[in-house]
Amino acid sequence: ESRWPFLFGAIIVPSLIQVVILPFLPESPRYLLLEKHDTSRAEKAFQRFLGKDDVSREIEEVLAESRVQRNTKLVSIVQLLRMRAVRWQIMTVVVTMGCYQLCGLNAV
């Protein structure tokens, strides 16, 4: 019982390693392109990750995917439950997850 503090303290080592290494990791090209709108840094990141000079195709694919995602219609939970095709699957997942919460299986 006296070793519990050491067990809880063991998480400090990976946390410190991550904090030290994190500034040296490159940013995601998708994040730079879609969130920061920085095309030049995104292009450099793609070139670094893919190891090739011409990354215009990859940039265009990311932009096309972003356009498709913006045009996708979001559905509310009520609308989702009204769809007969997915109602049974949703109810099955909800009941299963509820049983996991009630029996304590998720704690194990």
Order of alpha helices (4+ residues) and beta strands (2+ residues): alpha-alpha-alpha-alpha-alpha-alpha
